[in-house]
Amino acid sequence: MNYIELSLKLTPYTSENSGIIIARLSEIGFESFSDEEPFVKAWIPENLFTGEVQNFVKNLQIKNTKVDGKHSLIKEQNWNETWEKNYFEPILIADKCIIRSTFHENTPKLKYEILIDPKMSFGTGHHETTSLMIEEILNIDVQGKTILDMGCGTGILAILSSQKGAKEICAIDIDKWSYNNTLENLQLNAIKNVHVELGDKNIIGQKFFNIIYANINKNVLLQDIPDYAAHIHQGGKLLLSGFYTNDFEDINKIAIASGLQLSNKREKNKWLMLNYLKIN
């Protein structure tokens, strides 16, 4: 598959402005992102880079920030080599978990080690939303639990949950590239108890889970939180991320109306993670 690489220069560059750009691009089909101050780089399949998307990018603006962009075609290639040369460095989270790829050597030995060959899927742990979710998973009990990972990306959250003793995990993503990449990363980590499906919330069916993860953009969450809540066992958890701290009221209002109660909150560079308990 060929990809379009979009490179946007932000003047001035801030982590908040970068986050805004990434959130907006993710809503129109861009799949993977990299912060390289003062640039934000993003990738989208060539066939999805339509005239409508190009016009959106051309008119992309942030208050008090100049946005200069260009794009180029990247033909299908060895994505592992691309990440090795340009983007993916090992990540340590909470001194408990290291995320690395197969090309990383001499990395620290921690309690949990996750191998990720990300290709063009979102979720290496570099982005605040992924690391916030990982930090929360490291601090909750998943032993023997059934888990749903919505918008699984690289499968990183499902892999960590399996390593922590989860019983059964369903990982779902609407993007075929992410679906395939999750399967590959599960094999890399010798994970056997994760079932991967291609689709959206509609394929959940009549299944119920102890815990659901959803690291997805705000607009999808506002629409789908009631459906997630309906598929959680009483006393179960819903972990949410993919939005900013100033989105809290909107998210929390929907969550409360869906029978959920906030039990924990994490923030990083104005990105937010919310942990809800199902009480009704």
QUITA-V642944 format. One line per field, one symbol per residue. phi: phi as a letter, one per 40 degrees, with the letter a starting at -180 (. if undefined). Layout:
phi = ???
This chain:
phi = .cbbbbbbcbbccbccccccdccccccbhcbbaacbdcbbbabaddcccccccccdccccbbdgbcbbbabacbcdaccccccccbbbbdbbbffbbbbabcccbfcccbdbbbcbbcfbcchchccdccccccdcccbbcbdgccbbbcgcgcgccccccccchccbbbbbacccccdcccdccccdcfcbbbbbbcibccccgbcbbcabbabbcdcccdcbddccdcbbcdgcbbbbahacdccddcccccccccgbbcbaabbafgcbbbbbbcbb
